[in-house]
């Protein structure tokens, strides 16, 4: 016996009629990526890496807070300081303009390839999530932020974010969608796909 639900009073054609619930295969459990019929061209894959430079920069800045990472970071100083210096010379309004331009000019426009728009919004979401973590940690007492707990916390956050951003860069270079839990679904929701 199939359970029956009572119908809405406005839809009831006659007394005692019931509505049988039906399953639908058309309603996805999660958001799905569009089928990739071919690998994106090399310039789209390379261009999709650029939005990840901002979260990589932010991760590097927070990683310097963790004392355990100083010997590791010293090996890569010559690679990162030109970019960090360039970001430091930009005006204070640049990040806001970057986010508005990237979101309204790239993510919401259907003229750009879906692959590129996905990686742009993923880079933006990674940057926003790290900024939220940074703002929340600044509300903590200084003994926690600069103490042993803060050092271990920022070491863990820096490693997790560093490897997440590097995985996203790897996925964009190989022409794949990055599958980061929670963020990939949030990124897919932002992109109009028809």
For each residue, the residues with C-beta under 8 A, 3 or more apart:
1:
2: 20 21
3: 21
4: 18 19 20 21
5: 18 19 20 21
6: 18 19
7: 11 12 17 18 19
8: 11 12
9: 12
10:
11: 7 8 19
12: 7 8 9 15 17
13: 17
14: 17
15: 12
16:
17: 7 12 13 14
18: 4 5 6 7
19: 4 5 6 7 11
20: 2 4 5
21: 2 3 4 5
22:
23:
24: 27
25:
26:
27: 24
28: 31 32
29:
30: 185
31: 28 185 188 189
32: 28 188
33: 36 118 177 188
34: 114 193
35:
36: 33 39 40 115 175
37:
38:
39: 36 175
40: 36 44 45 48 113 115 116 175
41: 44 45
42: 45 46
43: 46 47
44: 40 41 47 48 113 115 116
45: 40 41 42 48 49 115 172 173 174 175
46: 42 43 49 173
47: 43 44 50 116
48: 40 44 45 51 115 116 119 120 172
49: 45 46 52 53 119 169 172 173
50: 47 53 123
51: 48 54 102 119 120 122 123 124
52: 49 55 56 119 122 123 126 165 168 169 172
53: 49 50 56 57 83 123
54: 51 57 58 98 123 124 127
55: 52 58 59 123 126 127 130 161 165
56: 52 53 59 60 162 165 169
57: 53 54 60 61 83 84 87
58: 54 55 61 62 127 130 131 134
59: 55 56 62 63 130 158 161 162 165
60: 56 57 63 64 73 80 84
61: 57 58 64 84
62: 58 59 65 66 130 134 154 157 158 161
63: 59 60 66 69 73 154 158 162
64: 60 61 69 70 73
65: 62 150 151 154 158
66: 62 63 69 70 151 152 154 155 158
67: 70 151
68: 151 155
69: 63 64 66 72 73 155 158
70: 64 66 67 73 74
71: 74 75
72: 69 75 76
73: 60 63 64 69 70 76 77
74: 70 71 77
75: 71 72
76: 72 73 79 80
77: 73 74 80 81
78: 81
79: 76 82
80: 60 76 77 83 84
81: 77 78 84 85
82: 79 85 86
83: 53 57 80 86 87
84: 57 60 61 80 81 87 88
85: 81 82 88 89
86: 82 83 89 90
87: 57 83 84 90
88: 84 85
89: 85 86
90: 86 87 94
91: 94
92: 95
93: 96 97
94: 90 91 97 98
95: 92 98 99
96: 93 99 100
97: 93 94 100 101
98: 54 94 95 101 102
99: 95 96 102 103 124
100: 96 97 103 104
101: 97 98 104 105 106
102: 51 98 99 105 106 107 120 124
103: 99 100 106 107 108 121 124 190
104: 100 101 107 108
105: 101 102 108 109
106: 101 102 103 109 112 116 117 120
107: 102 103 104 117 120 121 124 190 191
108: 103 104 105 192
109: 105 106 112 117
110: 192 194
111:
112: 106 109 116 117
113: 40 44 116 117
114: 34 117 118 191 193
115: 36 40 44 45 48 118 119 175 177
116: 40 44 47 48 106 112 113 119 120
117: 106 107 109 112 113 114 120 121 191
118: 33 114 115 121 122 177 187 188 191
119: 48 49 51 52 115 116 122 123 168 172 178
120: 48 51 102 106 107 116 117 123 124
121: 103 107 117 118 124 125 187 190 191
122: 51 52 118 119 125 126 168 178 180 183 184 187
123: 50 51 52 53 54 55 119 120 126 127 168
124: 51 54 99 102 103 107 120 121 127 128
125: 121 122 128 129 183 186 187
126: 52 55 122 123 129 130 161 164 165 168 180 183
127: 54 55 58 123 124 130 131
128: 124 125 131 132
129: 125 126 132 133 183
130: 55 58 59 62 126 127 133 134 157 161
131: 58 127 128 134 135
132: 128 129 135 136
133: 129 130 136 137 157
134: 58 62 130 131 137 138
135: 131 132 138 139
136: 132 133 139 140
137: 133 134 140 145 150 153 154
138: 134 135 145
139: 135 136
140: 136 137 144 145 150
141: 144 145
142: 145 146
143: 146 147
144: 140 141 147 149 150
145: 137 138 140 141 142 150
146: 142 143 150 151
147: 143 144 150 151
148: 151 152
149: 144 152 153
150: 65 137 140 144 145 146 147 153 154
151: 65 66 67 68 146 147 148 154 155
152: 66 148 149 155 156
153: 137 149 150 156 157
154: 62 63 65 66 137 150 151 157 158
155: 66 68 69 151 152 158 159
156: 152 153 159 160
157: 62 130 133 153 154 160 161
158: 59 62 63 65 66 69 154 155 161 162
159: 155 156 162 163
160: 156 157 163 164
161: 55 59 62 126 130 157 158 164 165
162: 56 59 63 158 159 165 166
163: 159 160 166 167
164: 126 160 161 167 168 180
165: 52 55 56 59 126 161 162 168 169
166: 162 163 169 170
167: 163 164 170 171 178 180
168: 52 119 122 123 126 164 165 171 172 178 180
169: 49 52 56 165 166 172 173
170: 166 167 173 174
171: 167 168 174 176 177 178 179
172: 45 48 49 52 119 168 169 175 176 178
173: 45 46 49 169 170
174: 45 170 171
175: 36 39 40 45 115 172
176: 171 172
177: 33 115 118 171 184
178: 119 122 167 168 171 172 184
179: 171 184
180: 122 126 164 167 168 183 184
181: 184
182: 185 186
183: 122 125 126 129 180 186 187
184: 122 177 178 179 180 181 187 188
185: 30 31 182 188 189
186: 125 182 183 189 190
187: 118 121 122 125 183 184 190 191
188: 31 32 33 118 184 185 191
189: 31 185 186
190: 103 107 121 186 187
191: 107 114 117 118 121 187 188
192: 108 110
193: 34 114
194: 110
